[in-house]
Amino acid sequence: MLEQSDFIFQDERFADIQLLRYQVPGFKELSLRKKLLIYYLSKAALLGRDILWDQNNAYNLRVRQVLETIYTQYKGDRTSAEFLQFTIYLKRVWFSNGIHHHYGYQKFTPGFSKQFFIDAAKEANLDADDLIPIIFNPTILGKRVNQTEGEDLLLTSANNYYQDGITQKEAESFYAHQKKEGDSQHPIMYGMNSRLEKLPDGTLYENVWKSGGLYGEHIDRIIAALKEAIPYAENQKQKTVIEKLIEFYQTGNLKTFDEYTILWVQDTESQVDFTNGFTEVYGDPLGLKASWEGYVNFVDPIATRRSDALSNNAQWFEDHSPIDPRFRKKECKGISAKVINAAILGGDLYPSSAIGINLPNSNWVRTEYGSKSVTIGNLTHAYNQAAKDSGLRQEFVIDEATLSLLNEYAGICDDLHTDLHECLGHGSGQLLPGIDADALKAYGSTIEEARADLFGLYYLADEKLVELGLTPNAEAFKAQYYSYLMNGVLTQLVRIEKGHQIEEAHMRNRALIARWTLKNVPEAASLTEKEGKHYIEVHSYPLLRTAFATLLAEIQRIKSEGDLNAARQLVEEFGIQVDTKLHAEVLERWRSLNLSPYKGFINPEYKLVYDKEGNISDVEIHYGEAYDHQMLRYGKL
């Protein structure tokens, strides 16, 4: 078992991936009761993995089973070029929870030959001929999530949220009817936990993900693990939260899910917390179906003082936001924010994870009961440790003065921007009465992420943060302003393959903000060429803040009024297309740094310790498990 002083954050690299490990500081010091709570909640967080794989594509589980069998049983030369390429492909499939890239959504192109696959499958006594076109034909199931304007987003997306042949128009009409017939004041998140299917007579219906329904076997095992956790709950509130989640899994009733989220939001006393279930809608081009995810965490009390300062002043930030007063919340309710240490990552948060999370996603629950925001401190620490001396800033920052600014303040401001984004940004503003929360359709996720980012950018430069002791001085914010524009215009392009456009909502958001600013407020910042290389040059930081305020006001208007046309125009003009010449330049500069554009995590492993009488005496945490061993072990859970 690795001690903290021996900890190595970076692990293996393959394709465009750098694997990291994260520490779980403070776990050893927890009481046995809390350790066991984390142990069983972690078990539940890992048991929904196959649900996500199937959601991502109907062939994923079979592909994984065949690939893993070949990998473990292959008797040929395991050092051959073909087998090494096969291994890279399998590791990419593991990392992305399926055959499509986790960020770009394109299907992977295998580096091994079709004949190698045929021979290896035959050697392992597998009949896998049906998977040959799935793996090798780029035109079949080519993109997991398609968001291209003018195309049928369902017929051209390879995810498994809708039965083959159901059109976008049919699905939108189906859910529009449900919303019309439902509770307009407290609307459930229609379609969140079901696959839309079609009867032989053409009638559409929902195959609900619940015990006894779709994914029922997996959900029953999650329920069993949650029941194991109940005796170790910290208090009655937490026990009730777990019991209500079990009820939701048993019934599939989305009103019960809202009841669960309300209880979960109201439990702000427990040190250990978790999410488990159908959560984010980025994988559905219509923004309705939620992918399965789970994670377990506990509070970092020292770092939480930072987020407490924000949540305690939430109303001040809302009242001073540069948006139309009609869109401000009159009363900010139940906003809690914490810095946490992740204990386990699962489902759509593993191996690639968010570093900040704000839930629930229900607009009316957030308005009436509030939300929880977390910044995952031990993950950001792992990223920062792995990024030391990478050379990225030296290559892409315009001059020594700006480089010095980033080296001194970027870490502080990046964490603070995450706090502002999650704690206040997502929780700010309100929809006008009668506006459908899904009115922005495929553009909704990008607009929402832009809204939260702009909220954070605007307030990073506010003297209120200096007053609260969150920034060291009135100059620190400049580091985040510069790095944000640099990322949105330049460095995030390393995640895009040549000839492709930007697909992922968070990347579209960053591109939208940065490109809109450069075009509309050129006196604030511009893209400058020096000795054949392009850099962000900031001319006026105060003007940058004004630009962010202007765009925030417009983004909030779009969200509050449900202005689909304006959302479409902004995202299509600024968030999607890639300048091919600039892209080629950035890729070449990146290659010289020998860095991986994507990072993800290997989980720690928890093991029960028994005394001589057979009673559980401790829970040990182990960090050394190899990536392939962990993936193969999870496949057998």
SULHUCOR-V47357 format. One line per field, one symbol per residue. psi: psi as a letter, one per 20 degrees, with the letter a starting at -180 (. if undefined). burial: b if it has 16 or more other ideal C-beta (glycine too) atoms within 10 Angstrom, else e. A space follows every 50 residues. Layout:
# SULHUCOR-V47357
psi=???
burial=???
This chain:
# SULHUCOR-V47357
psi=pprhhjpohpbrqqckpoprqqqmpighiqqhghghggghhhghiiijgh ggghhhqhighgggggghggghipiaojjqhghhhggggghggghjlajq phgiiqqqoqirqhhgggghgghjlpnkhiighghioiiplhpgopkppi qohghjqjrkiqqpiprgggghgghhgghhiaohhmprnpihlqpprprh jipqrpoporpibpjggghhhggghhhhhgijqhrhghghgghhgggghh hjphhhghgghggghinjhqgprrqoaofqjhipiikgppqprqrqrqpn hghihghhhghikghggghjqlrphhiqphoopkoqpqprpphqprcjjp hpqqiqpprripghggghiarppqpnghghgggghhipkhigghhiphrh ghgggghhiggghgghhgggggggghirrqqqpipphjhiciiggggghh ghghggggihjpihhghijhqhrjhhhhghgghgggghhfhiiiipqpir rphqghghgggggghgghghmhigqroqpoljqqqpophohhhghhghgg hgggghggghilngghggggghhiigqpohghghgggghghiilqphqqa qpqrpppqpqahjjqpiroqppijpqghggghghii.
burial=eeeeeeeebebeebebbbbbbbbbebbeebeeebbbbbbbbbbbbbbbbb bbbbbbbbbbbbbbebbbbbbeebeeeeeeebbeebbbbbbbbbbbbbbb bbbbbbbbebebeeebbeebbeebeeebeebeebbeeeeebebbbbbbee ebbbeebbbbbbeeebebebbbebbeeebeeeeeeebbbbbbbbbbeeee eeebebebbbbebbbbebbebbbebbebbeebbbeeebbbbbebbbebbb bbebebbbbbbbbbbbbeebbbbbbbbbbbbbbbbbbbbbbbbbbbbbbb eebbebbbbbbebbeebbeebbbeeebbbeebebbbbbbbbbbbbbbbbb bbbbbbbbbbbbbbbbbebbbbbbbbbbbbbbbebbbeeeebbebbbbee ebbebbeebbbbbbbbbbbbbbbbbbbbbbbeeebebbbbbbbbbbbbbb bbbbbbbbbbbbebbbeeebbeeeebbbbbbbbbbbbbbbbbbbbbeeee ebbbbbbbbbbbbbbbbbeebeebbbbeeeeeebbbbbeebebbbbbbbb bbbbbbbbbbbbbbebbbebbeebbbebeeeebebbeebbeeeebbbbbb bbbbbbeeeeeeeeeeeebebebeeebbebbeebeee
